[in-house]
């Protein structure tokens, strides 16, 4: 599972951890995140993330 980094603030989305504070369960691949998901730190859209 690839990690993705926000190009705006540097937040790293780790699929093993998910984003439980925003309803994303651990084990959720980045590609499976809804299009409405945004960076939990700065609010950037998915399009501002790149694979590490």
C-alpha positions as CSV (number, residue, x, y, z in Angstrom):
1,X,0.0,0.0,0.0
2,X,1.5,3.3,-1.2
3,X,1.6,6.4,1.0
4,X,0.7,9.7,-0.5
5,X,1.9,13.2,0.5
6,X,0.0,16.5,0.4
7,X,2.1,18.8,-1.8
8,X,0.6,21.8,0.0
9,X,1.4,21.0,3.7
10,X,3.4,17.8,3.7
11,X,0.8,15.6,5.4
12,X,1.3,11.9,4.6
13,X,-1.7,9.7,4.1
14,X,-0.8,6.2,5.3
15,X,-3.3,3.6,4.2
16,X,-2.4,1.3,7.1
17,X,-3.6,4.1,9.5
18,X,-6.4,5.5,7.3
19,X,-7.9,8.8,8.6
20,X,-10.2,7.7,11.4
21,X,-11.0,11.2,12.5
22,X,-12.7,11.7,9.1
23,X,-14.4,8.3,8.8
24,X,-11.7,6.5,6.8
25,X,-10.9,3.1,8.2
26,X,-7.4,1.7,8.5
27,X,-6.5,-0.3,5.4
28,X,-8.2,2.1,3.0
29,X,-6.1,2.6,-0.2
30,X,-5.7,6.2,-1.3
31,X,-7.4,5.4,-4.6
32,X,-10.5,4.2,-2.6
33,X,-10.9,7.5,-0.8
34,X,-14.0,9.4,-1.9
35,X,-13.4,12.4,-4.3
36,X,-14.8,14.6,-1.6
37,X,-12.0,13.6,0.9
38,X,-9.6,16.4,1.7
39,X,-6.3,16.7,3.5
40,X,-7.2,16.7,7.3
41,X,-4.4,19.3,8.0
42,X,-4.9,21.9,5.3
43,X,-8.1,21.0,3.4
44,X,-6.3,20.4,0.0
45,X,-8.2,18.1,-2.5
46,X,-7.0,14.6,-3.4
47,X,-5.5,16.1,-6.6
48,X,-2.8,17.8,-4.5
49,X,-1.4,14.5,-3.3
50,X,1.4,12.5,-4.9
51,X,2.7,9.0,-4.3
52,X,5.8,8.6,-2.2
